Amino acid sequence: MYMTEFITNQLYGKRVMNQNGEEIGILKDISLQDDNSGELDTLIINVSENIDAELRTTLTTDDSGNILLDSNLVESVKDYILVNT
């Protein structure tokens, strides 16, 4: 198993929260910039039912309503993924 696969498998299903402690959703998938380098590109997040309506309007979504966040916004990963939105 490649290291990238190992890391992404550890992240799937984790809650994603912003720096204000607001839950954005649950990590559904991660797209890679390049399969060879394994560099992360975009977090694909299932939207939380409890997400603040104003916060949601500031975030990019795909055609299915999933939130798309640049991987550079990740601040830390513990029991949840903390992002700077």
N, C-alpha and C positions, 0 to 999 in steps of 0.2 A: 504494500500500500504506500502510495506517495505521501509525503509529509503534508501537502496541501489537502489531500483527501482526509487525512487524519484530523487536521485542524478544523476543516469545515464540518466534518461529521460531529465534532465536539460542540459546535456552535448551533447546529440545527435544533429548532424547538426552544431556544432560549428566549426569554423576554427581552425586548429592546426598550430602553428607557432613555429619556433625555436628561440633561444636566439639572433640570428642575424637578426631577423625580416623577415626571409624567410618563405613563406607559404608552408607548407608540404601538406595540403589537408583539407578535411572535415571529422570529426569523424562520422564513419558509425556504429560502434558497440563497445562493451566492453565485454571482456571475464572475468569471475570471477575465482579466485583461488579456491574458495569453496563457494557453494551456501549458506551454513549455516552461514558462517562468513560474507559473502558479500564483502570480500576483493577483490579489483580490481587486475587483472592480466595483460591483454594486451589491448591496444587501437588498434582498427582496423580502418584504415583511407583510405578513397578514395583519391587517389593521385591527387594533383593539376596539372592542365595543365601547370602552370607556374613554377613548381618546377625546381630548378637548377639541371642540369643533373649530375653534380659531387656529389651533396648532395644525389640524388636518389640512386646512386650506393653504398652509404655507409649504406643504410637502408635495413632492412629485409622485404621481401614481401611474401605473400602467393601465392597459385597457380592462384588466380584471379587477381594478381597484386596490391592488397591492401597492404599498408604499415602496419607493425606490430611493435608497440612500447611498451616496458615494462612500466607499469603504474608508476613505480618508477622514470621515467624520467620527470614526470609532475612537473613543477616549480610553476605554478599558473593558476587559472582559472578566467577570467573576461569576456569580450566580446568574447574572444578567449582562446584557451588552449595553454599555453606556455610550451614547452618541451625543455629539455637539450639534444641535439643530438650530 
